[in-house]
Amino acid sequence: MPYATPEQFVKTFSERETVSLTDEKRTGTVDNDKLTFALERASNVIDGYLVGRYKTPWPDSPGILIGYCCDITRYQLATDHRILSEEMRLRYDDAIKFLEKVASGKINLGRDTSGGVIPSSSQMRIYSGVRQFGRESTDGGAF
């Protein structure tokens, strides 16, 4: 199951760009089969980095992986058509660097090793120390 859907890809990069990346038959529409295959291919790349730390695939996608899946998909589609831009390459490189950090443990995706979501603790405690500047320490006056 891909980390991003075709609809999310179109929302991220526009229908016009999606058509230019997928429409090999020049119909003027998005080739959903080609886009779905490319999203699955990008998700496999992501899983290749995550599999060392997490049980994959996940039934739900962490939001950050949706964007990176779209970036990797865009890069792969653009290189298929030889219309790669510098911005596409930089976004792809950023995605790969992020995945390398996840794989090395420098970044945690909020999941345990089985892929389950780690519940966050909503409890926060604040302790204050002794007052540094009060009436007692300044003899009741200003500085």
C-alpha positions as CSV (number, residue, x, y, z in Angstrom):
1,M,0.0,0.0,0.0
2,P,1.5,3.3,-1.0
3,Y,2.3,6.0,1.6
4,A,0.5,8.6,-0.6
5,T,-2.6,8.4,-2.8
6,P,-2.9,9.8,-6.4
7,E,-5.2,12.5,-5.1
8,Q,-2.5,13.6,-2.5
9,F,0.1,13.7,-5.3
10,V,-2.2,15.9,-7.5
11,K,-2.9,18.2,-4.5
12,T,0.8,18.5,-3.8
13,F,2.0,19.2,-7.4
14,S,-1.1,20.3,-9.4
15,E,-3.1,18.4,-12.0
16,R,-1.2,20.1,-14.8
17,E,2.2,18.8,-13.6
18,T,0.8,15.4,-12.9
19,V,-0.5,15.2,-16.5
20,S,2.9,16.2,-17.8
21,L,4.6,13.5,-15.8
22,T,2.2,10.6,-16.5
23,D,0.4,11.2,-19.8
24,E,2.5,9.2,-22.3
25,K,-0.4,8.8,-24.7
26,R,-1.1,12.5,-24.9
27,T,-4.7,12.3,-23.9
28,G,-4.5,15.4,-21.7
29,T,-5.5,13.4,-18.5
30,V,-3.7,11.9,-15.6
31,D,-2.7,8.3,-16.2
32,N,-3.8,6.9,-12.8
33,D,-2.3,3.5,-13.4
34,K,1.1,4.9,-14.1
35,L,0.8,7.3,-11.1
36,T,-0.3,4.5,-8.7
37,F,2.6,2.3,-9.9
38,A,5.0,5.2,-9.3
39,L,3.6,5.8,-5.8
40,E,4.0,2.2,-5.0
41,R,7.6,2.2,-6.3
42,A,8.4,5.2,-4.2
43,S,6.8,3.6,-1.1
44,N,9.0,0.6,-1.7
45,V,12.1,2.9,-1.6
46,I,10.8,4.3,1.7
47,D,10.2,0.8,3.1
48,G,13.7,-0.1,2.2
49,Y,15.0,2.6,4.7
50,L,12.3,1.9,7.4
51,V,12.5,-1.9,7.4
52,G,15.6,-1.9,9.6
53,R,13.8,0.0,12.4
54,Y,10.1,-0.6,11.9
55,K,7.7,-3.4,10.9
56,T,6.4,-2.2,7.5
57,P,4.1,-1.6,5.7
58,W,1.9,0.5,8.0
59,P,-1.8,0.6,7.7
60,D,-1.7,4.4,8.0
61,S,0.9,6.9,6.8
62,P,2.6,9.3,9.1
63,G,2.0,12.7,7.5
64,I,5.6,13.5,6.8
65,L,6.0,10.3,4.7
66,I,3.1,11.4,2.4
67,G,5.1,14.4,1.3
68,Y,8.4,12.5,0.9
69,C,6.6,9.8,-1.0
70,C,5.2,12.4,-3.4
71,D,8.7,13.9,-3.8
72,I,10.3,10.6,-4.6
73,T,7.5,9.7,-7.0
74,R,7.9,13.0,-8.8
75,Y,11.6,12.5,-9.1
76,Q,11.2,9.0,-10.5
77,L,8.5,10.1,-13.0
78,A,10.6,13.1,-14.1
79,T,13.7,11.0,-14.7
80,D,11.6,8.6,-16.7
81,H,10.7,11.5,-19.1
82,R,14.1,13.3,-18.8
83,I,12.4,16.5,-17.6
84,L,14.2,16.7,-14.2
85,S,14.6,20.1,-12.7
86,E,17.0,21.2,-10.0
87,E,14.1,21.7,-7.5
88,M,12.9,18.1,-8.1
89,R,16.4,16.8,-7.5
90,L,16.8,18.8,-4.3
91,R,13.5,17.6,-2.9
92,Y,14.4,14.0,-3.7
93,D,17.8,14.5,-2.0
94,D,16.1,15.9,1.1
95,A,13.7,13.0,1.2
96,I,16.6,10.5,1.0
97,K,18.6,12.3,3.7
98,F,15.5,12.3,5.9
99,L,15.0,8.6,5.4
100,E,18.7,7.9,6.1
101,K,18.4,9.7,9.4
102,V,15.3,7.7,10.3
103,A,17.2,4.5,9.4
104,S,20.1,5.5,11.6
105,G,17.8,6.4,14.5
106,K,18.5,10.1,14.5
107,I,14.9,10.8,13.7
108,N,11.9,8.9,15.2
109,L,8.6,8.7,13.4
110,G,6.6,8.3,16.7
111,R,6.3,4.5,16.2
112,D,7.5,1.5,18.1
113,T,9.4,-1.2,16.4
114,S,6.2,-3.1,15.6
115,G,4.9,0.0,13.8
116,G,2.3,1.0,16.4
117,V,1.9,4.6,17.3
118,I,3.6,5.7,20.5
119,P,1.1,7.5,22.7
120,S,2.2,10.9,23.8
121,S,2.0,12.0,27.4
122,S,-0.1,15.1,27.9
123,Q,1.2,15.6,31.4
124,M,3.6,18.4,32.0
125,R,4.8,19.7,35.3
126,I,6.5,22.9,36.0
127,Y,8.4,23.5,39.2
128,S,9.8,26.9,40.2
129,G,12.7,27.5,42.4
130,V,13.2,30.1,45.1
131,R,12.5,33.7,44.0
132,Q,15.7,35.5,43.1
133,F,14.5,39.0,43.3
134,G,11.8,39.5,45.9
135,R,11.1,42.0,48.7
136,E,13.1,40.0,51.1
137,S,16.2,39.8,48.9
138,T,16.2,43.4,47.8
139,D,15.2,44.8,51.2
140,G,11.8,45.8,49.9
141,G,13.0,48.2,47.3
142,A,14.0,48.5,43.7
143,F,17.4,47.9,42.4
